[in-house]
Amino acid sequence: MTWYRWEVLAVATVTAAACALPGTLLVLRRNALIADAVSHSVLPGIVLAYLVVKDLASPLLVAGATVFGLLAVWLIEALQRSGRLRQDAATGLVFPAFFALGVLLVALQAGHVHLDTDAVLLGELAFSALDRLQVAGQDLGPRAFFVMAGVLALQVVLIATFFHEVQASSFDAEFAKTLGLHPQVVHLGLMTLTALTVVTAFDAVGSVLVVALMIAPGATARLWSRSFPRMLILAVALATGGSALGFALAWWSDSSLAGSMAVAVGGLFLLSWVLAPREGLLSRLVARRARRRHFALRTLCVHLLQHQDSPEADMECREDHLLQHVAWDSPFAREVVRSALTRGLVRRLDGRLLLTDAGRTLALDTLGQ
Amino acid sequence: MGWWMDPTVQVLAAGACLMGALAGTVGTLLLLRRQSLLGDAVSHAALPGIVLAFWWTGSRETPVLLAGAAAAGILGTLWTSWLLQTTRLSEDTALGLLLAVFFGLGIALLSRVQQTADARQAGLDRFLFGQAAGMRPGDLAWMAGGLLSVGALLGLFWKEWKQVLFDREYATTQGVPVRLLDLLLNGMAVGVVVLGIQSVGVVLMSAMLVAPAAGARQWTDRFGGMMVLAAMFGVLGSLAGTLVSAAVEHVPTGPASVIGVTCIAAASLLLAPRHGILPAWWRGRVGIRGPASPEALLQDFLALARAHGDRPAWHPREVFRLMAPGEARLEDALRTLENRGWVRRDSEGRLALTEEGLRQAAEEEEPS
């Protein structure tokens, strides 16, 4: 791997890590699609700022974009507050309009702007390391790396400083208010941070894939942990790992870097959805089977307790009759009996099942005696 | 010969009208179901379907590619609802995952596929921002078919849709097939998105679903009226966008149509008489309160009756205007009371409580 590729990988991972932190907060606040809204809404800001300064590297582009991102958030929330539209409709109305405006501006300026719509959607991660940061004639590395690292550092500092406020308002804004915290301030801060992150990541990964990098690691972390700090750390780790994985995938399959990164973080989410402890599909399935088995064992013991000292005990406690009586399908019933035998809840005697002491205790416990 | 005589432009215009009507109708359902962003997710999710359909079949025929889009869209919505059932993730997270990850997959596949000259010719990236110019008369038939199917599904379940949209819980207890209607709505959303991405593109398709319905919502509270209005707004907006795009160089159709429908929605939000921002501001300025309510009016009648020794007496209409200054549409409220048989009117237009009205008013009277 050439040095240049290492640099691109570094830009990719640090971009993903910077997206993951605000993304996790948005996922927790059930406001994940605001990332989508902001990432689309910044476009006219970028184009307008460019038309003014005529320089794609100018920090004014970031400022213009952030302003438009926040403007869109404000508009969405104002529409929602006015009661005229609900959140989904307000979001769906505002951001495509901003984005369409941006695309129109790009299209109308076609000959004059070095912006094209593909770059807007997809970013140009592969070329991101071409733009170098030079200080006093010394080449320090890709500019995008330092920009994203700066954004990441700012996020870490802000989240660490206001940890309790952020934590409380992420889970329960009303509760945070009663604690004397200011969820509104945290909200505004988070929206600004989201806009800033989206804008700076935009160059590298484009407007749609930045959404994948923001939402997927946070959603995945939420499946693995319920603790807020662990979720944040996990999300950053997943984003970093996922972007490296995506980088390898893109190299191997010779396809779009940003697209592969989105596929990789999405793949990690899918894996976790299946495998995560407690939340995962598999562990849910296992837990459901265990519950069913446990219930069946109790049913069996109670049935035996009711009948084993009665006159019809010979009938009722015979294994084959039992299988019909409780209306379980026979493989399941055989499995339950086997399981009861190995657990020492029942024993076999002349084709009849008898409760052991442990079985009797379980039956009595089930009946609440 | 004017440019509007050009058959190509006529096909475009007809397509825009059909598309607008479809999007407005289905968008109304989505808006009332609070699922306006479903279209956004579905349209992004369609991209890998388009690319894979091309990859497998090698065909660049629009119906083949759109079949792939539909398959991916349906798969995406099913996955989202499965995700919501099995995790604690919120709906917006699930939709965000769907749109971003599927779209990322689509982009990765597209970049891979486009390395062959064949694929570049197929022009798959026309689906990103749409290319109405590529529309053929045959596509119009598909859209017309789509519109007819949506119309049929609406007409067939009209009462059920109303029940589900306005009170889901109650509809469930009434035996309305709620889950079936949900599935139908998802299916319709996928259908509209698929028919529309060719001209509007996957990125902006969602706006066509949201904006006309959001605008129509401001003018009326009635389901049927809202749907008709949304369809009209959709037609107007996308027709305007398409024509501007056809007439002016460099203006892509999708964004132009989106700006078209958004302008209508913005105008509605500002101007609609009852819900609009400016009328509300104006009413606040001149001191007009909300519309008169029949219940409050009935209490005014009761107060007058009390003043006349608990006997209903005849009063001119102006009395009630004075008792409720600034309230709009007094006449509507009066007529409501008349229809309920609580108030009658004599030949000179004077009004009085009926016996039943007096009882009703006394019953509703708030204990002081």
Boltz contact constraints between the chains, C-beta under 6 A:
constraints:
  - contact:
      token1: [A, 27]
      token2: [B, 93]
      max_distance: 6.0
  - contact:
      token1: [A, 30]
      token2: [B, 90]
      max_distance: 6.0
  - contact:
      token1: [A, 32]
      token2: [B, 92]
      max_distance: 6.0
  - contact:
      token1: [A, 32]
      token2: [B, 93]
      max_distance: 6.0
  - contact:
      token1: [A, 32]
      token2: [B, 96]
      max_distance: 6.0
  - contact:
      token1: [A, 33]
      token2: [B, 37]
      max_distance: 6.0
  - contact:
      token1: [A, 33]
      token2: [B, 92]
      max_distance: 6.0
  - contact:
      token1: [A, 33]
      token2: [B, 96]
      max_distance: 6.0
  - contact:
      token1: [A, 84]
      token2: [B, 269]
      max_distance: 6.0
  - contact:
      token1: [A, 84]
      token2: [B, 275]
      max_distance: 6.0
  - contact:
      token1: [A, 85]
      token2: [B, 214]
      max_distance: 6.0
  - contact:
      token1: [A, 86]
      token2: [B, 34]
      max_distance: 6.0
  - contact:
      token1: [A, 88]
      token2: [B, 34]
      max_distance: 6.0
  - contact:
      token1: [A, 88]
      token2: [B, 36]
      max_distance: 6.0
  - contact:
      token1: [A, 88]
      token2: [B, 37]
      max_distance: 6.0
  - contact:
      token1: [A, 89]
      token2: [B, 31]
      max_distance: 6.0
  - contact:
      token1: [A, 89]
      token2: [B, 36]
      max_distance: 6.0
  - contact:
      token1: [A, 89]
      token2: [B, 210]
      max_distance: 6.0
  - contact:
      token1: [A, 89]
      token2: [B, 214]
      max_distance: 6.0
  - contact:
      token1: [A, 92]
      token2: [B, 36]
      max_distance: 6.0
  - contact:
      token1: [A, 92]
      token2: [B, 37]
      max_distance: 6.0
  - contact:
      token1: [A, 92]
      token2: [B, 206]
      max_distance: 6.0
  - contact:
      token1: [A, 92]
      token2: [B, 210]
      max_distance: 6.0
  - contact:
      token1: [A, 93]
      token2: [B, 210]
      max_distance: 6.0
  - contact:
      token1: [A, 93]
      token2: [B, 211]
      max_distance: 6.0
  - contact:
      token1: [A, 93]
      token2: [B, 214]
      max_distance: 6.0
  - contact:
      token1: [A, 93]
      token2: [B, 265]
      max_distance: 6.0
  - contact:
      token1: [A, 96]
      token2: [B, 204]
      max_distance: 6.0
  - contact:
      token1: [A, 96]
      token2: [B, 206]
      max_distance: 6.0
  - contact:
      token1: [A, 96]
      token2: [B, 207]
      max_distance: 6.0
  - contact:
      token1: [A, 96]
      token2: [B, 258]
      max_distance: 6.0
  - contact:
      token1: [A, 97]
      token2: [B, 262]
      max_distance: 6.0
  - contact:
      token1: [A, 100]
      token2: [B, 204]
      max_distance: 6.0
  - contact:
      token1: [A, 100]
      token2: [B, 255]
      max_distance: 6.0
  - contact:
      token1: [A, 100]
      token2: [B, 258]
      max_distance: 6.0
  - contact:
      token1: [A, 100]
      token2: [B, 259]
      max_distance: 6.0
  - contact:
      token1: [A, 103]
      token2: [B, 255]
      max_distance: 6.0
  - contact:
      token1: [A, 104]
      token2: [B, 255]
      max_distance: 6.0
  - contact:
      token1: [A, 107]
      token2: [B, 250]
      max_distance: 6.0
  - contact:
      token1: [A, 107]
      token2: [B, 252]
      max_distance: 6.0
  - contact:
      token1: [A, 108]
      token2: [B, 250]
      max_distance: 6.0
  - contact:
      token1: [A, 110]
      token2: [B, 250]
      max_distance: 6.0
  - contact:
      token1: [A, 122]
      token2: [B, 107]
      max_distance: 6.0
  - contact:
      token1: [A, 208]
      token2: [B, 103]
      max_distance: 6.0
  - contact:
      token1: [A, 209]
      token2: [B, 104]
      max_distance: 6.0
  - contact:
      token1: [A, 211]
      token2: [B, 96]
      max_distance: 6.0
  - contact:
      token1: [A, 211]
      token2: [B, 100]
      max_distance: 6.0
  - contact:
      token1: [A, 212]
      token2: [B, 100]
      max_distance: 6.0
  - contact:
      token1: [A, 212]
      token2: [B, 101]
      max_distance: 6.0
  - contact:
      token1: [A, 212]
      token2: [B, 104]
      max_distance: 6.0
  - contact:
      token1: [A, 215]
      token2: [B, 96]
      max_distance: 6.0
  - contact:
      token1: [A, 215]
      token2: [B, 97]
      max_distance: 6.0
  - contact:
      token1: [A, 219]
      token2: [B, 89]
      max_distance: 6.0
  - contact:
      token1: [A, 219]
      token2: [B, 93]
      max_distance: 6.0
  - contact:
      token1: [A, 219]
      token2: [B, 97]
      max_distance: 6.0
  - contact:
      token1: [A, 255]
      token2: [B, 108]
      max_distance: 6.0
  - contact:
      token1: [A, 255]
      token2: [B, 111]
      max_distance: 6.0
  - contact:
      token1: [A, 255]
      token2: [B, 112]
      max_distance: 6.0
  - contact:
      token1: [A, 256]
      token2: [B, 107]
      max_distance: 6.0
  - contact:
      token1: [A, 256]
      token2: [B, 108]
      max_distance: 6.0
  - contact:
      token1: [A, 256]
      token2: [B, 111]
      max_distance: 6.0
  - contact:
      token1: [A, 259]
      token2: [B, 104]
      max_distance: 6.0
  - contact:
      token1: [A, 259]
      token2: [B, 107]
      max_distance: 6.0
  - contact:
      token1: [A, 259]
      token2: [B, 108]
      max_distance: 6.0
  - contact:
      token1: [A, 260]
      token2: [B, 108]
      max_distance: 6.0
  - contact:
      token1: [A, 262]
      token2: [B, 101]
      max_distance: 6.0
  - contact:
      token1: [A, 262]
      token2: [B, 104]
      max_distance: 6.0
  - contact:
      token1: [A, 263]
      token2: [B, 104]
      max_distance: 6.0
  - contact:
      token1: [A, 263]
      token2: [B, 105]
      max_distance: 6.0
  - contact:
      token1: [A, 263]
      token2: [B, 108]
      max_distance: 6.0
  - contact:
      token1: [A, 266]
      token2: [B, 101]
      max_distance: 6.0
  - contact:
      token1: [A, 279]
      token2: [B, 87]
      max_distance: 6.0
